Amino acid sequence: MSRIFLDVHALQTVPPSNLNRDDTGAPKTAVYGGVPRARVSSQAWKRATRTYFGDEDLLEPSELGVRTKKIVEVVAGRITALDTTVAQEQALVLADETVRAAGLKTEVPKRKADAAKETGTAAAPEAKYLVFLSARQIDGLACLALEGAGDITAYFKDKKNKDQVKEIADSRHSVDIALFGRMVADAADFNVDAAVQVAHAISVHRVDTESDYYTAVDDENTEEETGAGMIGTVDFNSATLYRYAALGVHQLAANLGHGLREGEPAGEPVRRAVEAFLHGFVASLPTGKINTFGHHTLPDAVVVKLRTTRPVSFVAAFEEPVRGDQGGHVREASDRLAAYVPDIERAYGQPDTTLTWVLRVGPNTLPLADLGPESETLSTLVTAVGQAVAERLEQPA
């Protein structure tokens, strides 16, 4: 398959907020163009995108995975669901042996071991690191564990069975594993190369962090008891962010392998995954301190490019910070982007093979309308991009 890249660019304004905190509790920042910018880490937005898949029913549960240290308990739960005659303690033993046979390391954490001694129950082992498995991989491991339930240790001493458990753990990946990848340091053959690269979102302008001093009143105080029951501070900023992600459609197709559903065309799961990612990335929002700030916004503008060359970020349009002298940043940011994109595409692009879509709201983003056909809604944008990807996949390499 030839290389196919989907670039997603977004301008999004957030009010006073603290979407993504550093180790001091302050909003993350970065220096770009010689000035401090607001920053939201790629990990924060990837997490928001991944949870959005399930929260908004963009994908079925069978198409998603779970990332947890408690993988033994997850597999054990699936074992007892498949065979209700298996006791919980036995299920944990079967699951632990199966997980370790796949090449993953487990141990009983001290806190669990201590609690088990007090209650006299079996302590569930945990992986030493977060393990990312698809629903179908968990089902496969549970079924294999039940096959060897008679003598699970001897069962996995058979090379054929050990090879099979590793194959189950490294095939039939969920959409989120195929998109965001999987890494296990001490089991390299377990790794999956991510199809998606997400940039740290940064403000298009200079940002200074502010601090909110707050108090809380004790409801049971009498009139004679003055003062607050609690005081504190929380740091925040507000920004117009440039967000960017690049999806390697060819890598996504390789990661997904054959269809997620029986009998569907080979390109169908890729199209569905692309549409879910585009929708999820555009509409999702990190929720750091959201109860305090209620920063529920959506992008002012989205520009999507489907190309066959290489991913291209347009962040350099904002290397010189937007000043916002007219009282806002979206209009100047849109002007910058509308001028920069044609220049970079003229110098480096391949117009004959590059497709563009634009979704925007409000008069401030009007300059971006010249970049490509406009979509009326996010749904129509997602559908159009998905269809174009499906057509590209059908073309001969």
N, C-alpha and C positions, 0 to 999 in steps of 0.2 A: 504494500500500500504506500502511495506517495504521502509526503508530509502535509498535514493540514493543521493549521493553527487558528484558534479563535481568540481574539483579543477583546477584552471587555474594559472599557474606560468609563468612569462615572465621576461627575461633580456632585457632591452632597454637602449640604450645609447642616451643621448641628449646632443647637443653641448651647448655653452653658451646660457643661456635662463633664463626666469623667469616665469615658467609655472603656479605657484600658489603662490600668494603674501600674506604676513602677514599684520598686521595693519600698519606697517611702510613702506610697499611697497617692502620689501626685500623678496627673495625667502624663503619659509617655510623650517625650519630645525628641526631636532630631534637629541637627543643624544642616540646612541645605541652602545653597546660594548665599552662605555667609550669615544667615539669620536663623533664630530658633523657630521651628515649626511644630505645630501639633502633630502627633503621630499615633496611629492605631496599628498595632503589630499585625503581621500577616496571620499569626496563629489565632489571634482573637477573632478575625473575620472568617477564617476557615472554620473555626468552631461554630460561629454563628450560622454560617452557611450549612454546615453538616446537620445541625439540630433543626434548621428550618425545613429540611427535607421531610422529616417525620412530623414536625409540628403542623405543617400545612398540607400534609398528605400529598406531597409532590411525588413520592415514591412509596411503594408498598413495603411493609416490614420485611418481607422476604428478600427485598433488594438492598437492604441496609445491613450494616454490621454493628458490632458492639466493641468498644475499646475499654478494657478493664484489667486490673490485676486479679480480679476475682473470677478468672476464667474457669477454674476448677468447679466452682459453685454453679456457674452458668451451664457448663456441660453436664454436671450432675443433675441439675434441674431438668435438662432435656432428657436425660436417661430415665428419670422417674416418670416423666410425662409419657414416654414411649412404652414403658413397662412399669405399671403401678405396683407390681409385686416386689420390685427392688427397693430395699430399705434405704433411707437417706444415707446412713453411714457407709453402706456398701457402694452406693452410687458415687460417693466422694472418692472412695478408693479406686473404683473403675475409672472415674474421670481423671484423677491425678495420674494414674499410670498411662492413660491415653495421651494426656497433654504432654507428659515428659517423653513419651515415645515419639512425639512429633518434633522433639528437639528443644522444647521450652523448659526452662528451669523453674521449679516451684519449691516453696518452703512454707512452714507454718510460722507466721509472725509471732513474736514473743507475746504481744498483747492478746492474741487469740489463744495461744498455748496456756497463758495464765488463767484466762477466763474459762477455758475448757477444764482445767484442774478443779476449779471451784464448783462447776456445774456437773462434772463427770460426763460430759458429752464429747463427741469427736470434734476436733478443730479442723476446719477446712483449710487446706494449703492455698497459698496464693502465688501467682507468678512474681518474679523479682522485678518485673517491669510491666508497663501497660501492654496488653496483647490485643491486637485488632483482628477479629475474626468475623466472617460473614455469617448470616443466619444459616445458610446452606452448609457451610463448613462445620458449624456447631452441630447441626443435624447429623452430618456424616461421621463426626467423631463419636457422637453418642451411639449411633448404630454400630460402629465398629467396636466400641467398648462392650456393648451387649453381646456381640458375637463371641468375644473372648472372655465373657463373664465367668466361665467355669474355672479358668486359671489365667488371669489377666497377665501375670508376670511371664509365664511360659509363652503365652500367645504372642507377645511382642518380642520374644527372643527369636521368633521365626522371621527371617529377613523379608519374606514376602509381605507379611503383615506390617512390619515396620515401614517398608517402602510405601505401603498403601496408606498408612496414617499420615505420612509426610505429603503424599500426593493430595490427599483430602484437604489438608491445611493450606496447600499452596495452589489450589485450583478453585474455579467457580467463585471468584471474588465478588463481593458486593459492590454496588456503585460507588459508595463512599471510599472503600479501599482502593478501587481502580482510579478514582479521582485524586485522592490525597496521599496515596501510597502507604507503605508499612515498613518499619525498620525494626529489626531485632539485632542488636550488636553482636551477640554471641551465636547467632544462627543466620548467617548471611544468606543462605539459600531460601530463607523465609521472607526475605525482603521483596517489596513491590515498588518499582519506580513510580513516583507520582506523575499523573498526567497533567496536573494543574500546578502552576506557579502563581503565587499571590504576593503582590508587593505590599510593603508597609504603606498604608494610606498616610499621606502627609498634607498639611494645609498648604494652600496656594499662596499664602501670605504669612507674614511674621505673626507670631502668637506669644503672648505673655501669660503665664499661669497666674490665676487669681486665687484668693482664699476666702471661703465663706465661714464666718463665725456664727455658730448657732447655739441656741439654748433650748432646753426642754423643761417644761413646768411639771412639778409633782402635783397630780390632781387632788391628792389628799391633804395638801398644805392648807393651813388655816390662814386667816387674814394677817395674823401676827407673824407667820413664817414667810418672810420675803426671800427673794432670790430664786435662782433656777435649781432644779433638781439635777441637772446635767448640763455641761457646756462642752463644746468641742469645735473643731474646724475641719473643713473638707476643701481640698483644692479642686479647681475646675478650669476649663477654658472653653472657648467657642471658636468654631472654624468652618471654613469651606474647604472640604477635603477633595483631593484628587485620588481616586481609587483605581487600581489596575489589576487585572488577572489575565494570565495566558493559559489556554487549555490546548494541549497537544491531542487532537482528535485521534490521530494515528496511534499514539501511545495508549489512549483510553480504550480503543478497539482491541489492542493487543492484550491489555490487562483484563478486559471483560471476557475475552475468548468467545466461546459459543454462547448462544442466547440464554438469557436469564429465565425465560419461559419456554416450555416445550413447544416446538413447532413454529416458532416465530422466525422471520427472516434474520440473517446474521447482522444486518445494519440496524435493526429495530432497537435493541438495547442501547446501542451507542447514541442513536437519536434521542431516546428517552432520557439518557444520562446527561447529554448535552443540554437539553431543555431544562432539566431539573437544576443543573448547575447554574445556568444563566439566570433563571428565575430566582434561585436561592441566593446567589451572590448579589444580585441587584437589590433584592427586597429585604435581605436579612440585616440585622443590626446587633452589634455587641451590646450586652446589657449591664455593663459595669455601672454601678450606682444609679440604675435607671429609676428606682423608687424615689431617689432623692431629686433627680433632675427631669425625669419624664421626657427624655430626648428622642421622642418618636418622630423621625423624619424619613423621607425617601429621597432618592437622588433628584436633583434638578434637571440633570441631563445624563443620558447614557449613549455612548457611541460604541458600536460593535463592528469589528473587522474580521472577515474570514479570508485567510491568505495561505499561500503555499510556500512562502519564503522563510521567514523566521519571525518570532514574536517581536513586536515593537511597542515600547512604552512611549507615551507622549509627555512624560513628566518634565522633560527639559523645557517645555513651554513655560514652566513656572520656576525655572532656576533663578530668574530675577523675580523677587516676590511681588505679587500683586499689591498695590498700595491701598486700593479702596477709597480713594479721595472723594468719590461721589457718594459715599455712605454705605457701600456694600462691596462684595467681592465677586458675586456670581457673574455680573455683566462683563467685567473686565476679564475674568477667567474664561468666559465663553469666547470673547474676542480673541484672546491669546490662543486658545485651542483651535478656533476656526482659521486662524492665520498660520499656525504651526503645522497642522496636519497636512494641508496640501503641499507645503514646502518639503516636508520629510518624505511624503509619498512620491513627489516629483523626482527627488534625488535618489531614492532607494527602493521605491515600491515597484510593483508589477500590476499596473491598473487592469490589465486584461484578465488576471486571475484573482483579483481582490474584490470582495463584495463588502458593502458598507450599509449599516442601518443606524438610524438615529431615533431616540425617544427623548422628548424634552417637554418641559412645562414652563409656562410664563414667558413674558416678553424679553426678559434678560438673557435667555438662551437662544433667541432668534438667530444669531449669527451661525449657530451650529447646524441650522436647517440646510445650509448649502453643502454640507459634507456628504449627504447621501439621502436616500428615500426615508421619509419619516414614518414611524409606526404610531398609530393612534393610542395604543395601550400596551402595557407590558405583555399581556397575553398574545397579542398579534405579533409583537417583536419576537417572542420566544418561539411561536409557531413558525414564523418565517425563517428564522435561523435554523431551527430543527430540520425544516424541509430542505434548506440549502445544504446542510451537512449530509443528509441522507442522499441527496443527488450526487454530491462529491464522492461519497463512499461507493456509489454504484459505478463511477467512472473507472475505466481500466487504468492501472498504474503506468 
